[in-house]
Every structure is written in C-alpha cells, then in structure tokens.
Amino acid sequence: MYKYKLRPGYGSDKLFFDFPDGPESNTFLKDFLEAIAFMNPVLESMADLWINDEFVYYFKTDFGKFELSIDVWGFIMSETNQEILLIIDSRLQVSPLFEKEEVRFEDYKKDTEE
C-alpha cells in the first residue's frame, strides 16, 4: 500500500502530493495510473534528471495537466491547476492501493516570528 499526503508546500498555499514511500517501486507508476484511469492520463513527455536521481513525467488528462516526480521524495504537483489534485485525491482515496495520511495545514505555514 502506498501512503500519501495532500499538503501545501512550506510557506505556500499550493497543494501537492507527498508520497514518502513507494514511488521508487517498480509498480508505483502502473498502480497510480490505474487508480486515475477514468481521467484518461496521457504521457506528454518525460525528463530524466539524472543528477538528482529523479524522473519527472508530464501528463495531460481530461481534467488538465500535472507533473509526477519520481525520486526519493515522490511528488505530484500542478502549479496551474490545483483542482486536478483534488480530483486525483478523490480517486486515490477509494483505491485499495493508496492510503491518505491526514495533515495539519497550519504545520506548513510560514513562521511569522522570524
């Protein structure tokens, strides 16, 4: 099972998926794409950022675009279409292969006392 968090970036209101374990698995991409198959994801391009030991996949779907970064952190983000992340989240929540971990958004707010 892949655990994930849908959370804002530190000091940001932009959401993204954080997969602490699993994206490096050989079956993660297949399992993820099966979970969101109703969105008709199509791989537009891929970048091999070998210096960071990272692959970034750029997908388009019937609901918009998103990027999937597979590295030691495992992020899914969409800078221009935050709604697509909520749609993906709704599908992952009903998949038996994914488990959402709740987060406190205030834990990611910028510290104003600095």
C-alpha positions in Angstrom: 0.0 0.0 0.0 1.2 3.5 -0.9 0.8 6.2 1.8 0.4 9.8 0.7 -0.3 13.3 2.0 -2.0 16.0 0.1 -0.4 19.1 1.7 0.7 22.6 1.0 4.3 23.4 0.4 6.1 25.1 3.3 5.0 28.7 3.4 2.7 28.2 0.4 -0.9 27.7 -0.3 -0.2 25.5 -3.3 -1.1 21.8 -2.7 0.9 18.8 -3.9 1.0 15.1 -3.2 3.8 13.8 -1.0 4.5 10.1 -1.2 7.1 9.3 1.5 7.5 5.7 0.4 6.5 3.8 -2.7 7.3 5.9 -5.9 10.6 4.1 -6.3 8.7 0.8 -6.5 8.6 -0.8 -10.0 4.8 -0.9 -9.8 4.0 2.5 -8.5 3.5 4.3 -11.8 1.3 1.4 -13.1 -0.7 1.4 -9.9 -1.1 5.1 -9.9 -2.2 5.3 -13.5 -4.8 2.5 -12.9 -6.2 4.4 -10.0 -6.8 7.5 -12.1 -7.6 5.7 -15.4 -11.0 7.5 -15.6 -9.1 10.7 -16.2 -7.5 9.3 -19.4 -3.9 10.2 -18.5 -1.6 10.5 -21.4 2.2 10.9 -21.0 3.2 14.1 -22.9 6.9 14.0 -22.0 9.5 12.8 -19.5 12.6 14.3 -18.1 15.5 12.2 -16.7 17.1 14.5 -14.1 20.0 12.0 -13.5 21.9 14.4 -11.3 19.0 14.4 -8.8 18.3 10.7 -9.4 14.8 11.8 -10.5 12.3 11.2 -13.3 9.6 13.8 -14.0 6.6 12.7 -16.0 4.3 15.3 -17.6 0.8 14.1 -18.1 -2.3 15.6 -19.6 -5.8 14.3 -18.8 -9.4 15.1 -19.5 -9.2 17.4 -16.4 -5.9 19.2 -17.1 -2.2 18.6 -16.7 0.0 17.5 -13.8 3.6 16.5 -13.1 4.7 13.4 -11.4 8.2 13.4 -9.9 9.6 10.0 -9.0 12.7 10.3 -6.8 13.4 9.7 -3.1 10.5 12.1 -2.2 7.8 11.3 -4.8 5.8 14.4 -5.6 2.7 15.0 -7.7 2.0 18.7 -8.4 0.2 21.0 -10.7 1.2 24.7 -10.5 -1.6 25.9 -12.8 -4.4 23.5 -12.0 -4.9 22.8 -8.3 -8.4 21.4 -8.9 -6.8 18.4 -10.7 -5.1 17.4 -7.4 -8.4 17.2 -5.6 -9.8 15.0 -8.4 -6.8 12.7 -8.2 -7.1 12.7 -4.4 -10.8 11.6 -4.6 -9.7 8.6 -6.7 -6.8 7.6 -4.6 -9.0 7.6 -1.5 -11.2 4.8 -3.0 -8.3 2.7 -4.3 -7.3 -0.2 -2.1 -3.6 0.5 -3.0 -3.4 4.0 -1.6 -3.9 5.3 1.9 -4.2 9.0 2.7 -2.5 10.4 5.8 -4.2 13.5 7.2 -2.1 16.6 7.8 -2.5 19.8 9.7 -2.2 22.6 7.1 -1.0 25.1 9.8 2.1 22.9 10.2 3.2 24.1 6.8 2.6 27.9 7.3 5.5 30.3 7.2 6.8 31.1 10.6 5.9 34.8 11.0 8.1 35.3 14.1 11.4 35.4 12.0 
